[in-house]
Every structure is written in C-alpha cells, then in structure tokens.
Amino acid sequence: MDKVQKCLEKYKSDWEKWGCTLICDGWTDGKGISLTNFLVNSPSGTVFLKSIDTSDVIKDGQKCMNCWTT
C-alpha cells in the first residue's frame, strides 16, 4: 500500500464512524476543457479524491453521480 492510500485509510475509517459529505466542483480550464473535482468533507478535514474530464457530459446532478461511480 502506498503512502497516499495508507493516509486515506485513516480518513475512510473516520467517514464510516462520523459520516461525510461528497463535494463536486466543476470548472473550465484555460483551454476550454471542463473538469469536475471530487472531494470528501468530514470532521477530520477535506480530502481531494479525483478530477475527471467532463467536457462531453451534460452537467446535471445525475450525470455527476454517474461520473463518480465509473
């Protein structure tokens, strides 16, 4: 297990114990590429999970959740 995954394990156990909130933040970079960032917020702090290119995705709540699960 690499250092990042090991660090995340502490957060994940806290998420199970205290709960957490998934945060999605969309933006467009200088080249016109639409990106969506996924973060998790909990009493332990906010953790960045991943960023994906969503240029070809319609921006609505259901599509965001579909991007997250793939």
CHARMM-style PDB file with segment names, atoms N, HN, CA, C and O in Angstrom:
ATOM      1  N   MET     1       0.858  -1.181   0.000  1.00  0.00      PROA
ATOM      2  CA  MET     1       0.000   0.000   0.000  1.00  0.00      PROA
ATOM      3  C   MET     1       0.900   1.239   0.000  1.00  0.00      PROA
ATOM      4  O   MET     1       1.799   1.357   0.833  1.00  0.00      PROA
ATOM      5  N   ASP     2       0.657   2.158  -0.935  1.00  0.00      PROA
ATOM      6  HN  ASP     2      -0.073   2.062  -1.612  1.00  0.00      PROA
ATOM      7  CA  ASP     2       1.491   3.352  -0.991  1.00  0.00      PROA
ATOM      8  C   ASP     2       1.091   4.354   0.095  1.00  0.00      PROA
ATOM      9  O   ASP     2       0.070   4.185   0.762  1.00  0.00      PROA
ATOM     10  N   LYS     3       1.896   5.382   0.261  1.00  0.00      PROA
ATOM     11  HN  LYS     3       2.726   5.519  -0.280  1.00  0.00      PROA
ATOM     12  CA  LYS     3       1.684   6.363   1.334  1.00  0.00      PROA
ATOM     13  C   LYS     3       0.329   7.058   1.253  1.00  0.00      PROA
ATOM     14  O   LYS     3      -0.323   7.276   2.274  1.00  0.00      PROA
ATOM     15  N   VAL     4      -0.091   7.404   0.040  1.00  0.00      PROA
ATOM     16  HN  VAL     4       0.439   7.227  -0.789  1.00  0.00      PROA
ATOM     17  CA  VAL     4      -1.366   8.111  -0.128  1.00  0.00      PROA
ATOM     18  C   VAL     4      -2.531   7.230   0.305  1.00  0.00      PROA
ATOM     19  O   VAL     4      -3.413   7.681   1.035  1.00  0.00      PROA
ATOM     20  N   GLN     5      -2.538   5.977  -0.142  1.00  0.00      PROA
ATOM     21  HN  GLN     5      -1.821   5.610  -0.735  1.00  0.00      PROA
ATOM     22  CA  GLN     5      -3.617   5.060   0.233  1.00  0.00      PROA
ATOM     23  C   GLN     5      -3.627   4.800   1.729  1.00  0.00      PROA
ATOM     24  O   GLN     5      -4.690   4.707   2.342  1.00  0.00      PROA
ATOM     25  N   LYS     6      -2.452   4.684   2.311  1.00  0.00      PROA
ATOM     26  HN  LYS     6      -1.588   4.760   1.813  1.00  0.00      PROA
ATOM     27  CA  LYS     6      -2.361   4.460   3.755  1.00  0.00      PROA
ATOM     28  C   LYS     6      -2.933   5.656   4.521  1.00  0.00      PROA
ATOM     29  O   LYS     6      -3.635   5.479   5.516  1.00  0.00      PROA
ATOM     30  N   CYS     7      -2.636   6.855   4.061  1.00  0.00      PROA
ATOM     31  HN  CYS     7      -2.066   6.999   3.253  1.00  0.00      PROA
ATOM     32  CA  CYS     7      -3.164   8.075   4.680  1.00  0.00      PROA
ATOM     33  C   CYS     7      -4.687   8.121   4.541  1.00  0.00      PROA
ATOM     34  O   CYS     7      -5.385   8.513   5.477  1.00  0.00      PROA
ATOM     35  N   LEU     8      -5.200   7.723   3.378  1.00  0.00      PROA
ATOM     36  HN  LEU     8      -4.633   7.405   2.618  1.00  0.00      PROA
ATOM     37  CA  LEU     8      -6.647   7.726   3.149  1.00  0.00      PROA
ATOM     38  C   LEU     8      -7.389   6.744   4.053  1.00  0.00      PROA
ATOM     39  O   LEU     8      -8.550   6.975   4.389  1.00  0.00      PROA
ATOM     40  N   GLU     9      -6.742   5.664   4.446  1.00  0.00      PROA
ATOM     41  HN  GLU     9      -5.799   5.476   4.173  1.00  0.00      PROA
ATOM     42  CA  GLU     9      -7.386   4.674   5.303  1.00  0.00      PROA
ATOM     43  C   GLU     9      -7.852   5.300   6.616  1.00  0.00      PROA
ATOM     44  O   GLU     9      -8.926   4.959   7.112  1.00  0.00      PROA
ATOM     45  N   LYS    10      -7.064   6.203   7.183  1.00  0.00      PROA
ATOM     46  HN  LYS    10      -6.192   6.479   6.780  1.00  0.00      PROA
ATOM     47  CA  LYS    10      -7.451   6.901   8.417  1.00  0.00      PROA
ATOM     48  C   LYS    10      -8.714   7.710   8.177  1.00  0.00      PROA
ATOM     49  O   LYS    10      -9.648   7.662   8.978  1.00  0.00      PROA
ATOM     50  N   TYR    11      -8.746   8.453   7.076  1.00  0.00      PROA
ATOM     51  HN  TYR    11      -7.988   8.492   6.425  1.00  0.00      PROA
ATOM     52  CA  TYR    11      -9.932   9.244   6.751  1.00  0.00      PROA
ATOM     53  C   TYR    11     -11.151   8.345   6.536  1.00  0.00      PROA
ATOM     54  O   TYR    11     -12.234   8.624   7.051  1.00  0.00      PROA
ATOM     55  N   LYS    12     -10.967   7.266   5.774  1.00  0.00      PROA
ATOM     56  HN  LYS    12     -10.087   7.039   5.356  1.00  0.00      PROA
ATOM     57  CA  LYS    12     -12.090   6.377   5.464  1.00  0.00      PROA
ATOM     58  C   LYS    12     -12.705   5.778   6.719  1.00  0.00      PROA
ATOM     59  O   LYS    12     -13.927   5.654   6.810  1.00  0.00      PROA
ATOM     60  N   SER    13     -11.887   5.410   7.676  1.00  0.00      PROA
ATOM     61  HN  SER    13     -10.895   5.511   7.603  1.00  0.00      PROA
ATOM     62  CA  SER    13     -12.445   4.862   8.919  1.00  0.00      PROA
ATOM     63  C   SER    13     -13.219   5.944   9.671  1.00  0.00      PROA
ATOM     64  O   SER    13     -14.243   5.655  10.289  1.00  0.00      PROA
ATOM     65  N   ASP    14     -12.739   7.186   9.622  1.00  0.00      PROA
ATOM     66  HN  ASP    14     -11.907   7.421   9.119  1.00  0.00      PROA
ATOM     67  CA  ASP    14     -13.466   8.300  10.233  1.00  0.00      PROA
ATOM     68  C   ASP    14     -14.781   8.563   9.505  1.00  0.00      PROA
ATOM     69  O   ASP    14     -15.779   8.902  10.141  1.00  0.00      PROA
ATOM     70  N   TRP    15     -14.795   8.411   8.171  1.00  0.00      PROA
ATOM     71  HN  TRP    15     -13.984   8.136   7.655  1.00  0.00      PROA
ATOM     72  CA  TRP    15     -16.020   8.616   7.397  1.00  0.00      PROA
ATOM     73  C   TRP    15     -17.076   7.608   7.829  1.00  0.00      PROA
ATOM     74  O   TRP    15     -18.248   7.956   7.975  1.00  0.00      PROA
ATOM     75  N   GLU    16     -16.668   6.367   8.031  1.00  0.00      PROA
ATOM     76  HN  GLU    16     -15.716   6.084   7.912  1.00  0.00      PROA
ATOM     77  CA  GLU    16     -17.617   5.343   8.461  1.00  0.00      PROA
ATOM     78  C   GLU    16     -18.150   5.647   9.863  1.00  0.00      PROA
ATOM     79  O   GLU    16     -19.322   5.414  10.158  1.00  0.00      PROA
ATOM     80  N   LYS    17     -17.283   6.163  10.708  1.00  0.00      PROA
ATOM     81  HN  LYS    17     -16.330   6.352  10.468  1.00  0.00      PROA
ATOM     82  CA  LYS    17     -17.665   6.430  12.092  1.00  0.00      PROA
ATOM     83  C   LYS    17     -18.513   7.683  12.240  1.00  0.00      PROA
ATOM     84  O   LYS    17     -19.523   7.665  12.943  1.00  0.00      PROA
ATOM     85  N   TRP    18     -18.117   8.776  11.584  1.00  0.00      PROA
ATOM     86  HN  TRP    18     -17.296   8.791  11.012  1.00  0.00      PROA
ATOM     87  CA  TRP    18     -18.749  10.085  11.783  1.00  0.00      PROA
ATOM     88  C   TRP    18     -19.594  10.560  10.612  1.00  0.00      PROA
ATOM     89  O   TRP    18     -20.359  11.513  10.757  1.00  0.00      PROA
ATOM     90  N   GLY    19     -19.474   9.918   9.459  1.00  0.00      PROA
ATOM     91  HN  GLY    19     -18.852   9.143   9.342  1.00  0.00      PROA
ATOM     92  CA  GLY    19     -20.178  10.363   8.264  1.00  0.00      PROA
ATOM     93  C   GLY    19     -19.343  11.351   7.468  1.00  0.00      PROA
ATOM     94  O   GLY    19     -18.323  11.844   7.950  1.00  0.00      PROA
ATOM     95  N   CYS    20     -19.772  11.633   6.265  1.00  0.00      PROA
ATOM     96  HN  CYS    20     -20.601  11.232   5.873  1.00  0.00      PROA
ATOM     97  CA  CYS    20     -19.028  12.540   5.396  1.00  0.00      PROA
ATOM     98  C   CYS    20     -19.961  13.101   4.326  1.00  0.00      PROA
ATOM     99  O   CYS    20     -21.095  12.648   4.168  1.00  0.00      PROA
ATOM    100  N   THR    21     -19.461  14.092   3.597  1.00  0.00      PROA
ATOM    101  HN  THR    21     -18.540  14.460   3.725  1.00  0.00      PROA
ATOM    102  CA  THR    21     -20.202  14.731   2.517  1.00  0.00      PROA
ATOM    103  C   THR    21     -19.343  14.728   1.258  1.00  0.00      PROA
ATOM    104  O   THR    21     -18.176  15.118   1.301  1.00  0.00      PROA
ATOM    105  N   LEU    22     -19.916  14.289   0.135  1.00  0.00      PROA
ATOM    106  HN  LEU    22     -20.864  13.972   0.101  1.00  0.00      PROA
ATOM    107  CA  LEU    22     -19.222  14.333  -1.151  1.00  0.00      PROA
ATOM    108  C   LEU    22     -19.421  15.713  -1.752  1.00  0.00      PROA
ATOM    109  O   LEU    22     -20.542  16.214  -1.831  1.00  0.00      PROA
ATOM    110  N   ILE    23     -18.324  16.319  -2.173  1.00  0.00      PROA
ATOM    111  HN  ILE    23     -17.413  15.912  -2.109  1.00  0.00      PROA
ATOM    112  CA  ILE    23     -18.363  17.651  -2.776  1.00  0.00      PROA
ATOM    113  C   ILE    23     -17.905  17.530  -4.222  1.00  0.00      PROA
ATOM    114  O   ILE    23     -16.866  16.933  -4.500  1.00  0.00      PROA
ATOM    115  N   CYS    24     -18.681  18.098  -5.143  1.00  0.00      PROA
ATOM    116  HN  CYS    24     -19.525  18.583  -4.917  1.00  0.00      PROA
ATOM    117  CA  CYS    24     -18.312  18.152  -6.563  1.00  0.00      PROA
ATOM    118  C   CYS    24     -18.145  19.612  -6.941  1.00  0.00      PROA
ATOM    119  O   CYS    24     -18.980  20.453  -6.606  1.00  0.00      PROA
ATOM    120  N   ASP    25     -17.063  19.904  -7.639  1.00  0.00      PROA
ATOM    121  HN  ASP    25     -16.385  19.221  -7.912  1.00  0.00      PROA
ATOM    122  CA  ASP    25     -16.776  21.265  -8.068  1.00  0.00      PROA
ATOM    123  C   ASP    25     -16.395  21.237  -9.531  1.00  0.00      PROA
ATOM    124  O   ASP    25     -15.391  20.627  -9.897  1.00  0.00      PROA
ATOM    125  N   GLY    26     -17.180  21.887 -10.372  1.00  0.00      PROA
ATOM    126  HN  GLY    26     -17.996  22.383 -10.074  1.00  0.00      PROA
ATOM    127  CA  GLY    26     -16.881  21.910 -11.800  1.00  0.00      PROA
ATOM    128  C   GLY    26     -16.274  23.235 -12.223  1.00  0.00      PROA
ATOM    129  O   GLY    26     -16.616  24.289 -11.687  1.00  0.00      PROA
ATOM    130  N   TRP    27     -15.376  23.171 -13.185  1.00  0.00      PROA
ATOM    131  HN  TRP    27     -15.099  22.315 -13.621  1.00  0.00      PROA
ATOM    132  CA  TRP    27     -14.758  24.378 -13.713  1.00  0.00      PROA
ATOM    133  C   TRP    27     -14.220  24.086 -15.105  1.00  0.00      PROA
ATOM    134  O   TRP    27     -14.106  22.929 -15.508  1.00  0.00      PROA
ATOM    135  N   THR    28     -13.892  25.138 -15.831  1.00  0.00      PROA
ATOM    136  HN  THR    28     -13.985  26.079 -15.504  1.00  0.00      PROA
ATOM    137  CA  THR    28     -13.332  25.021 -17.173  1.00  0.00      PROA
ATOM    138  C   THR    28     -11.950  25.651 -17.172  1.00  0.00      PROA
ATOM    139  O   THR    28     -11.775  26.786 -16.727  1.00  0.00      PROA
ATOM    140  N   ASP    29     -10.960  24.903 -17.676  1.00  0.00      PROA
ATOM    141  HN  ASP    29     -11.102  23.981 -18.037  1.00  0.00      PROA
ATOM    142  CA  ASP    29      -9.597  25.431 -17.675  1.00  0.00      PROA
ATOM    143  C   ASP    29      -9.388  26.407 -18.841  1.00  0.00      PROA
ATOM    144  O   ASP    29     -10.310  26.649 -19.619  1.00  0.00      PROA
ATOM    145  N   GLY    30      -8.214  26.948 -18.958  1.00  0.00      PROA
ATOM    146  HN  GLY    30      -7.465  26.751 -18.326  1.00  0.00      PROA
ATOM    147  CA  GLY    30      -7.895  27.936 -19.984  1.00  0.00      PROA
ATOM    148  C   GLY    30      -7.998  27.425 -21.406  1.00  0.00      PROA
ATOM    149  O   GLY    30      -8.110  28.221 -22.339  1.00  0.00      PROA
ATOM    150  N   LYS    31      -7.961  26.107 -21.592  1.00  0.00      PROA
ATOM    151  HN  LYS    31      -7.870  25.461 -20.835  1.00  0.00      PROA
ATOM    152  CA  LYS    31      -8.067  25.505 -22.921  1.00  0.00      PROA
ATOM    153  C   LYS    31      -9.499  25.092 -23.263  1.00  0.00      PROA
ATOM    154  O   LYS    31      -9.743  24.500 -24.314  1.00  0.00      PROA
ATOM    155  N   GLY    32     -10.456  25.407 -22.364  1.00  0.00      PROA
ATOM    156  HN  GLY    32     -10.259  25.887 -21.510  1.00  0.00      PROA
ATOM    157  CA  GLY    32     -11.854  25.084 -22.610  1.00  0.00      PROA
ATOM    158  C   GLY    32     -12.252  23.679 -22.194  1.00  0.00      PROA
ATOM    159  O   GLY    32     -13.347  23.223 -22.523  1.00  0.00      PROA
ATOM    160  N   ILE    33     -11.374  22.986 -21.474  1.00  0.00      PROA
ATOM    161  HN  ILE    33     -10.485  23.357 -21.207  1.00  0.00      PROA
ATOM    162  CA  ILE    33     -11.692  21.639 -21.006  1.00  0.00      PROA
ATOM    163  C   ILE    33     -12.465  21.740 -19.697  1.00  0.00      PROA
ATOM    164  O   ILE    33     -12.026  22.389 -18.747  1.00  0.00      PROA
ATOM    165  N   SER    34     -13.620  21.090 -19.664  1.00  0.00      PROA
ATOM    166  HN  SER    34     -13.977  20.563 -20.436  1.00  0.00      PROA
ATOM    167  CA  SER    34     -14.473  21.092 -18.479  1.00  0.00      PROA
ATOM    168  C   SER    34     -14.020  19.973 -17.544  1.00  0.00      PROA
ATOM    169  O   SER    34     -13.919  18.818 -17.956  1.00  0.00      PROA
ATOM    170  N   LEU    35     -13.746  20.318 -16.284  1.00  0.00      PROA
ATOM    171  HN  LEU    35     -13.828  21.256 -15.949  1.00  0.00      PROA
ATOM    172  CA  LEU    35     -13.270  19.352 -15.295  1.00  0.00      PROA
ATOM    173  C   LEU    35     -14.194  19.341 -14.086  1.00  0.00      PROA
ATOM    174  O   LEU    35     -14.772  20.365 -13.724  1.00  0.00      PROA
ATOM    175  N   THR    36     -14.324  18.184 -13.470  1.00  0.00      PROA
ATOM    176  HN  THR    36     -13.854  17.352 -13.764  1.00  0.00      PROA
ATOM    177  CA  THR    36     -15.076  18.068 -12.229  1.00  0.00      PROA
ATOM    178  C   THR    36     -14.164  17.459 -11.176  1.00  0.00      PROA
ATOM    179  O   THR    36     -13.575  16.400 -11.390  1.00  0.00      PROA
ATOM    180  N   ASN    37     -14.052  18.132 -10.040  1.00  0.00      PROA
ATOM    181  HN  ASN    37     -14.531  18.992  -9.866  1.00  0.00      PROA
ATOM    182  CA  ASN    37     -13.262  17.648  -8.913  1.00  0.00      PROA
ATOM    183  C   ASN    37     -14.201  16.994  -7.910  1.00  0.00      PROA
ATOM    184  O   ASN    37     -15.314  17.471  -7.687  1.00  0.00      PROA
ATOM    185  N   PHE    38     -13.750  15.907  -7.308  1.00  0.00      PROA
ATOM    186  HN  PHE    38     -12.845  15.520  -7.489  1.00  0.00      PROA
ATOM    187  CA  PHE    38     -14.498  15.214  -6.272  1.00  0.00      PROA
ATOM    188  C   PHE    38     -13.691  15.252  -4.982  1.00  0.00      PROA
ATOM    189  O   PHE    38     -12.535  14.829  -4.945  1.00  0.00      PROA
ATOM    190  N   LEU    39     -14.316  15.765  -3.922  1.00  0.00      PROA
ATOM    191  HN  LEU    39     -15.255  16.108  -3.952  1.00  0.00      PROA
ATOM    192  CA  LEU    39     -13.692  15.860  -2.617  1.00  0.00      PROA
ATOM    193  C   LEU    39     -14.641  15.273  -1.579  1.00  0.00      PROA
ATOM    194  O   LEU    39     -15.842  15.157  -1.824  1.00  0.00      PROA
ATOM    195  N   VAL    40     -14.101  14.903  -0.423  1.00  0.00      PROA
ATOM    196  HN  VAL    40     -13.125  14.997  -0.225  1.00  0.00      PROA
ATOM    197  CA  VAL    40     -14.915  14.421   0.686  1.00  0.00      PROA
ATOM    198  C   VAL    40     -14.619  15.304   1.890  1.00  0.00      PROA
ATOM    199  O   VAL    40     -13.463  15.546   2.236  1.00  0.00      PROA
ATOM    200  N   ASN    41     -15.694  15.781   2.520  1.00  0.00      PROA
ATOM    201  HN  ASN    41     -16.633  15.584   2.239  1.00  0.00      PROA
ATOM    202  CA  ASN    41     -15.556  16.611   3.704  1.00  0.00      PROA
ATOM    203  C   ASN    41     -16.094  15.841   4.908  1.00  0.00      PROA
ATOM    204  O   ASN    41     -17.136  15.191   4.829  1.00  0.00      PROA
ATOM    205  N   SER    42     -15.368  15.925   6.019  1.00  0.00      PROA
ATOM    206  HN  SER    42     -14.521  16.453   6.083  1.00  0.00      PROA
ATOM    207  CA  SER    42     -15.788  15.278   7.266  1.00  0.00      PROA
ATOM    208  C   SER    42     -15.167  16.047   8.423  1.00  0.00      PROA
ATOM    209  O   SER    42     -14.385  16.971   8.197  1.00  0.00      PROA
ATOM    210  N   PRO    43     -15.501  15.684   9.661  1.00  0.00      PROA
ATOM    211  CA  PRO    43     -14.872  16.355  10.800  1.00  0.00      PROA
ATOM    212  C   PRO    43     -13.334  16.235  10.797  1.00  0.00      PROA
ATOM    213  O   PRO    43     -12.648  17.044  11.421  1.00  0.00      PROA
ATOM    214  N   SER    44     -12.804  15.230  10.095  1.00  0.00      PROA
ATOM    215  HN  SER    44     -13.362  14.573   9.588  1.00  0.00      PROA
ATOM    216  CA  SER    44     -11.346  15.046  10.019  1.00  0.00      PROA
ATOM    217  C   SER    44     -10.686  15.989   9.020  1.00  0.00      PROA
ATOM    218  O   SER    44      -9.463  16.136   9.025  1.00  0.00      PROA
ATOM    219  N   GLY    45     -11.486  16.634   8.158  1.00  0.00      PROA
ATOM    220  HN  GLY    45     -12.479  16.514   8.154  1.00  0.00      PROA
ATOM    221  CA  GLY    45     -10.947  17.536   7.150  1.00  0.00      PROA
ATOM    222  C   GLY    45     -11.494  17.220   5.768  1.00  0.00      PROA
ATOM    223  O   GLY    45     -12.315  16.318   5.601  1.00  0.00      PROA
ATOM    224  N   THR    46     -11.033  17.968   4.789  1.00  0.00      PROA
ATOM    225  HN  THR    46     -10.367  18.701   4.925  1.00  0.00      PROA
ATOM    226  CA  THR    46     -11.460  17.784   3.402  1.00  0.00      PROA
ATOM    227  C   THR    46     -10.344  17.102   2.625  1.00  0.00      PROA
ATOM    228  O   THR    46      -9.178  17.485   2.727  1.00  0.00      PROA
ATOM    229  N   VAL    47     -10.716  16.077   1.840  1.00  0.00      PROA
ATOM    230  HN  VAL    47     -11.663  15.766   1.758  1.00  0.00      PROA
ATOM    231  CA  VAL    47      -9.747  15.300   1.084  1.00  0.00      PROA
ATOM    232  C   VAL    47     -10.131  15.313  -0.391  1.00  0.00      PROA
ATOM    233  O   VAL    47     -11.277  15.035  -0.741  1.00  0.00      PROA
ATOM    234  N   PHE    48      -9.167  15.637  -1.258  1.00  0.00      PROA
ATOM    235  HN  PHE    48      -8.236  15.863  -0.973  1.00  0.00      PROA
ATOM    236  CA  PHE    48      -9.361  15.554  -2.707  1.00  0.00      PROA
ATOM    237  C   PHE    48      -9.263  14.091  -3.115  1.00  0.00      PROA
ATOM    238  O   PHE    48      -8.309  13.406  -2.747  1.00  0.00      PROA
ATOM    239  N   LEU    49     -10.262  13.597  -3.889  1.00  0.00      PROA
ATOM    240  HN  LEU    49     -11.037  14.153  -4.189  1.00  0.00      PROA
ATOM    241  CA  LEU    49     -10.225  12.213  -4.343  1.00  0.00      PROA
ATOM    242  C   LEU    49      -9.788  12.079  -5.790  1.00  0.00      PROA
ATOM    243  O   LEU    49      -8.873  11.317  -6.102  1.00  0.00      PROA
ATOM    244  N   LYS    50     -10.448  12.825  -6.680  1.00  0.00      PROA
ATOM    245  HN  LYS    50     -11.191  13.444  -6.427  1.00  0.00      PROA
ATOM    246  CA  LYS    50     -10.048  12.744  -8.084  1.00  0.00      PROA
ATOM    247  C   LYS    50     -10.653  13.884  -8.876  1.00  0.00      PROA
ATOM    248  O   LYS    50     -11.577  14.560  -8.426  1.00  0.00      PROA
ATOM    249  N   SER    51     -10.112  14.080 -10.066  1.00  0.00      PROA
ATOM    250  HN  SER    51      -9.361  13.530 -10.432  1.00  0.00      PROA
ATOM    251  CA  SER    51     -10.603  15.065 -11.010  1.00  0.00      PROA
ATOM    252  C   SER    51     -10.773  14.348 -12.339  1.00  0.00      PROA
ATOM    253  O   SER    51      -9.901  13.583 -12.752  1.00  0.00      PROA
ATOM    254  N   ILE    52     -11.905  14.596 -13.019  1.00  0.00      PROA
ATOM    255  HN  ILE    52     -12.613  15.218 -12.684  1.00  0.00      PROA
ATOM    256  CA  ILE    52     -12.135  13.946 -14.304  1.00  0.00      PROA
ATOM    257  C   ILE    52     -12.555  14.970 -15.355  1.00  0.00      PROA
ATOM    258  O   ILE    52     -13.138  16.007 -15.041  1.00  0.00      PROA
ATOM    259  N   ASP    53     -12.243  14.651 -16.611  1.00  0.00      PROA
ATOM    260  HN  ASP    53     -11.770  13.808 -16.866  1.00  0.00      PROA
ATOM    261  CA  ASP    53     -12.639  15.476 -17.749  1.00  0.00      PROA
ATOM    262  C   ASP    53     -14.115  15.211 -18.021  1.00  0.00      PROA
ATOM    263  O   ASP    53     -14.496  14.090 -18.358  1.00  0.00      PROA
ATOM    264  N   THR    54     -14.939  16.234 -17.876  1.00  0.00      PROA
ATOM    265  HN  THR    54     -14.629  17.145 -17.602  1.00  0.00      PROA
ATOM    266  CA  THR    54     -16.377  16.098 -18.111  1.00  0.00      PROA
ATOM    267  C   THR    54     -16.836  16.956 -19.291  1.00  0.00      PROA
ATOM    268  O   THR    54     -17.987  17.388 -19.346  1.00  0.00      PROA
ATOM    269  N   SER    55     -15.931  17.193 -20.221  1.00  0.00      PROA
ATOM    270  HN  SER    55     -14.995  16.842 -20.176  1.00  0.00      PROA
ATOM    271  CA  SER    55     -16.247  18.034 -21.374  1.00  0.00      PROA
ATOM    272  C   SER    55     -17.404  17.495 -22.194  1.00  0.00      PROA
ATOM    273  O   SER    55     -18.189  18.265 -22.747  1.00  0.00      PROA
ATOM    274  N   ASP    56     -17.515  16.169 -22.277  1.00  0.00      PROA
ATOM    275  HN  ASP    56     -16.878  15.544 -21.828  1.00  0.00      PROA
ATOM    276  CA  ASP    56     -18.556  15.571 -23.117  1.00  0.00      PROA
ATOM    277  C   ASP    56     -19.773  15.112 -22.310  1.00  0.00      PROA
ATOM    278  O   ASP    56     -20.557  14.294 -22.792  1.00  0.00      PROA
ATOM    279  N   VAL    57     -19.936  15.627 -21.092  1.00  0.00      PROA
ATOM    280  HN  VAL    57     -19.299  16.291 -20.701  1.00  0.00      PROA
ATOM    281  CA  VAL    57     -21.033  15.215 -20.217  1.00  0.00      PROA
ATOM    282  C   VAL    57     -21.976  16.393 -19.969  1.00  0.00      PROA
ATOM    283  O   VAL    57     -21.534  17.514 -19.717  1.00  0.00      PROA
ATOM    284  N   ILE    58     -23.269  16.123 -20.044  1.00  0.00      PROA
ATOM    285  HN  ILE    58     -23.628  15.212 -20.249  1.00  0.00      PROA
ATOM    286  CA  ILE    58     -24.260  17.136 -19.675  1.00  0.00      PROA
ATOM    287  C   ILE    58     -24.127  17.367 -18.182  1.00  0.00      PROA
ATOM    288  O   ILE    58     -24.055  16.411 -17.409  1.00  0.00      PROA
ATOM    289  N   LYS    59     -24.094  18.623 -17.770  1.00  0.00      PROA
ATOM    290  HN  LYS    59     -24.152  19.399 -18.398  1.00  0.00      PROA
ATOM    291  CA  LYS    59     -23.852  18.948 -16.372  1.00  0.00      PROA
ATOM    292  C   LYS    59     -25.155  18.974 -15.568  1.00  0.00      PROA
ATOM    293  O   LYS    59     -25.824  20.005 -15.496  1.00  0.00      PROA
ATOM    294  N   ASP    60     -25.505  17.856 -14.976  1.00  0.00      PROA
ATOM    295  HN  ASP    60     -24.962  17.018 -15.034  1.00  0.00      PROA
ATOM    296  CA  ASP    60     -26.616  17.821 -14.035  1.00  0.00      PROA
ATOM    297  C   ASP    60     -26.269  16.847 -12.908  1.00  0.00      PROA
ATOM    298  O   ASP    60     -25.277  16.124 -12.998  1.00  0.00      PROA
ATOM    299  N   GLY    61     -27.065  16.826 -11.867  1.00  0.00      PROA
ATOM    300  HN  GLY    61     -27.870  17.414 -11.794  1.00  0.00      PROA
ATOM    301  CA  GLY    61     -26.760  16.024 -10.693  1.00  0.00      PROA
ATOM    302  C   GLY    61     -26.603  14.543 -10.985  1.00  0.00      PROA
ATOM    303  O   GLY    61     -25.674  13.909 -10.486  1.00  0.00      PROA
ATOM    304  N   GLN    62     -27.506  13.979 -11.794  1.00  0.00      PROA
ATOM    305  HN  GLN    62     -28.261  14.494 -12.199  1.00  0.00      PROA
ATOM    306  CA  GLN    62     -27.444  12.552 -12.091  1.00  0.00      PROA
ATOM    307  C   GLN    62     -26.178  12.214 -12.873  1.00  0.00      PROA
ATOM    308  O   GLN    62     -25.541  11.194 -12.608  1.00  0.00      PROA
ATOM    309  N   LYS    63     -25.809  13.054 -13.827  1.00  0.00      PROA
ATOM    310  HN  LYS    63     -26.326  13.882 -14.042  1.00  0.00      PROA
ATOM    311  CA  LYS    63     -24.596  12.799 -14.604  1.00  0.00      PROA
ATOM    312  C   LYS    63     -23.366  12.862 -13.719  1.00  0.00      PROA
ATOM    313  O   LYS    63     -22.431  12.085 -13.912  1.00  0.00      PROA
ATOM    314  N   CYS    64     -23.346  13.776 -12.745  1.00  0.00      PROA
ATOM    315  HN  CYS    64     -24.105  14.407 -12.588  1.00  0.00      PROA
ATOM    316  CA  CYS    64     -22.215  13.863 -11.812  1.00  0.00      PROA
ATOM    317  C   CYS    64     -22.071  12.563 -11.036  1.00  0.00      PROA
ATOM    318  O   CYS    64     -20.962  12.053 -10.880  1.00  0.00      PROA
ATOM    319  N   MET    65     -23.173  12.028 -10.554  1.00  0.00      PROA
ATOM    320  HN  MET    65     -24.074  12.442 -10.680  1.00  0.00      PROA
ATOM    321  CA  MET    65     -23.114  10.782  -9.797  1.00  0.00      PROA
ATOM    322  C   MET    65     -22.674   9.631 -10.688  1.00  0.00      PROA
ATOM    323  O   MET    65     -21.956   8.744 -10.225  1.00  0.00      PROA
ATOM    324  N   ASN    66     -23.086   9.618 -11.960  1.00  0.00      PROA
ATOM    325  HN  ASN    66     -23.669  10.339 -12.336  1.00  0.00      PROA
ATOM    326  CA  ASN    66     -22.649   8.580 -12.889  1.00  0.00      PROA
ATOM    327  C   ASN    66     -21.145   8.672 -13.120  1.00  0.00      PROA
ATOM    328  O   ASN    66     -20.476   7.645 -13.228  1.00  0.00      PROA
ATOM    329  N   CYS    67     -20.605   9.886 -13.196  1.00  0.00      PROA
ATOM    330  HN  CYS    67     -21.149  10.721 -13.109  1.00  0.00      PROA
ATOM    331  CA  CYS    67     -19.162  10.056 -13.368  1.00  0.00      PROA
ATOM    332  C   CYS    67     -18.418   9.542 -12.149  1.00  0.00      PROA
ATOM    333  O   CYS    67     -17.347   8.948 -12.270  1.00  0.00      PROA
ATOM    334  N   TRP    68     -18.981   9.769 -10.985  1.00  0.00      PROA
ATOM    335  HN  TRP    68     -19.851  10.252 -10.886  1.00  0.00      PROA
ATOM    336  CA  TRP    68     -18.328   9.353  -9.748  1.00  0.00      PROA
ATOM    337  C   TRP    68     -18.227   7.835  -9.651  1.00  0.00      PROA
ATOM    338  O   TRP    68     -17.216   7.318  -9.178  1.00  0.00      PROA
ATOM    339  N   THR    69     -19.249   7.119 -10.087  1.00  0.00      PROA
ATOM    340  HN  THR    69     -20.070   7.539 -10.471  1.00  0.00      PROA
ATOM    341  CA  THR    69     -19.278   5.673  -9.911  1.00  0.00      PROA
ATOM    342  C   THR    69     -18.525   4.926 -11.006  1.00  0.00      PROA
ATOM    343  O   THR    69     -18.380   3.706 -10.929  1.00  0.00      PROA
ATOM    344  N   THR    70     -18.048   5.632 -12.017  1.00  0.00      PROA
ATOM    345  HN  THR    70     -18.165   6.623 -12.080  1.00  0.00      PROA
ATOM    346  CA  THR    70     -17.285   4.954 -13.075  1.00  0.00      PROA
ATOM    347  C   THR    70     -15.810   5.148 -12.890  1.00  0.00      PROA
ATOM    348  OT1 THR    70     -15.017   4.648 -13.688  1.00  0.00      PROA
TER     349      THR     70
END
